Amino acid sequence: MSIFLGNRRYYFDREVLSDLALVQTALADAANPEDLLRSLKNRGVTHLVVGSALFNNWVAGNLSPASKGVACNASSTKRRRRFSWKTGTLF
């Protein structure tokens, strides 16, 4: 799954889902980062590619304080990161 990559899904050698509503629902239902990961996994998401700057702006302007905490804690935990580059992260 990818979020905040624009139309750059052509970089992938397979079809990649881009469903911000699914991520927003998972964040709203999660009490902690583990709940978020479990929820995404239960929905068939194995990896998440995130455009960092746009994601951070979206979190700041669109989530409740509790969901912001879950999103920030999930994205800042290095053990969950597979790969990071200047403008994005693979979880």
N, C-alpha and C positions, 0 to 999 in steps of 0.2 A: 504494500500500500504506500502511496505517496501523498503528501499534503504540502501545499505551498511551493510547488515546483513549477507552476505555470503549465505550459504545454510541453515541457521537457521530458515527457515520458518516452519519447522516441529514443532516448539513450539506453533503454532497457531492451534486453533480448527476449522478453516475454511480456505478456499483458500485465499491466499494473493498475490496480484499482486506486481511484482517487475519490475518497468519500469523506469529506470533512464532517458531515452530519453524523456519521458513525463514530468518528473520534470524539466529537462533542458530546454525544450520548454516553459513550464510555467514560469520559471525564466526569460528567455530571453524576454518574452512578458510582464512581470510585471514591472510596474513603482514603486510599493510599496508593502509591505507585504499583504495588503488587496487584491490587484490585483492577487497576487500569490494564495492566499487562494480561491478566487472566481474562478480562472481558474482551479485549481485542483478539486474544488467542481463541477464545470460544466462538468468535465470529469469523474464524478462519484466517486471521492476519498472522503471518509468520515473521514479517519484517516491516519496518516503517522507515521510510526515507522522508526527511523533513527539511524544508528550506528554512533555515534558522531565523533569519531576520524577520521574515514575514510571519513566521509562527510566533515569535516573541511579541510582535506587535498585536497579533490576533489575541493571544493570551491576555495581554494587558488590557485590551478593550472589550473583551467579549465573555470572560468567564467570571464566575462568582469567586470570592476570596478562597473558599475551600478548594474549588477546582483549580484555581491558579496554583495553589500549594502543591496539589497532586501533579500537575503538569510540570512545574519547575523542579520538583524532587525527582520525577521520572526522567526528565531530560538531562539533569545534572549528574546523575549517577553514572560514573565512568564504567562500571562493570557491565552495564547494559549496552554501551556503545560498541558497535562493531567497527565503525569507520567514521572519521570526521574529516571534513575539508573546509575550506574557507567559508563557504556559504551554506553548508548543510551537514547533516548527520544521518547515518544509517544505524537503526536500532534493531 
